Amino acid sequence: MSGIGDYRHYVLFQQPGPPVQNSDGGYTQSWTDLTPAHWWVSIDPATTRDLERIAAGTVISTATHIVKGKYHPQVNTTTRMIFGGRTFSITGKQTPKEQAITMELIAVEVVT
C-alpha cells in the first residue's frame, strides 16, 4: 500500500478535445485538461507481476509503467498523462477494493 509521501510525481491529466483543422486540410487531436488537471502520483516501471495482479491474470506486454495515486474520477482509458516532457497513454484503471479512494493505472509511454 502506498502512503501519501509516495506520491512524489506531479503530473498533468488530459482528455481528448475536439479535432482542430490543420494547414494541410486534415485534423489534429486537441487535448483538454481535467479538473483538477494536476495530480500527485507515484510512477514505477511495470513488472510482469504488477501487470498480472492489476489486469486480473492477463499480461499486458505493452504497458511500461504503473501509476498510483488518490482516486481521480475523470481519469479513464482515453486519458493521457504528461510528466517531465514525457507523454503516457492510460490503458487501464483499477480502484482497489472497488472504493473510490485510490487508483492504480496501467500506462504506456508514447514515443514520438
Residue pairs with C-beta under 8 A, 6 or more apart in sequence:
2 42
2 68
2 102
6 42
6 68
7 40
7 41
7 42
7 68
7 69
7 70
8 40
8 42
9 40
9 41
9 42
9 43
9 83
10 38
10 39
10 40
10 83
11 38
11 39
11 40
11 41
11 43
11 67
11 81
11 82
11 83
12 33
12 37
12 38
12 81
12 82
12 83
13 33
13 34
13 37
13 38
13 39
13 72
13 74
13 75
13 79
13 80
13 81
14 31
14 32
14 33
14 34
14 37
14 79
14 80
14 81
14 82
15 31
15 32
15 34
15 74
15 78
15 79
15 80
16 29
16 30
16 31
16 32
16 78
17 29
17 30
17 31
17 32
18 30
19 27
19 28
19 29
19 30
20 27
20 28
20 29
20 30
21 27
21 28
22 28
31 80
34 72
34 74
34 75
34 79
35 74
39 69
39 70
39 72
40 69
40 70
41 67
41 68
41 69
41 105
42 67
42 68
42 69
43 65
43 66
43 67
43 83
43 107
44 50
44 65
44 66
44 67
44 68
45 64
45 65
45 66
46 63
46 64
46 65
46 66
46 106
46 107
48 59
50 66
51 58
51 59
51 60
51 63
51 66
51 106
52 58
52 59
54 66
54 92
54 94
54 104
54 106
55 92
55 106
60 91
60 92
60 106
62 91
62 108
63 91
63 92
63 106
63 107
63 108
64 88
64 107
64 108
64 109
65 88
65 106
65 107
65 108
65 109
66 104
66 105
66 106
66 107
67 81
67 88
67 90
67 104
67 105
67 106
67 107
68 102
68 103
68 104
68 105
69 102
69 103
69 105
70 101
70 102
70 103
71 95
71 100
71 101
71 102
71 103
72 103
73 100
75 90
75 93
75 103
75 105
76 90
76 93
77 90
77 91
77 92
77 93
78 90
79 90
80 87
80 88
80 89
80 90
80 110
81 87
81 88
81 90
81 105
81 107
82 88
86 109
87 109
87 110
87 112
88 107
88 108
88 109
88 110
89 107
89 108
89 110
90 105
90 106
90 107
91 106
91 107
91 108
92 105
92 106
93 103
93 104
93 105
93 106
94 103
94 104
94 105
95 101
95 102
95 103
95 104
96 102
96 104
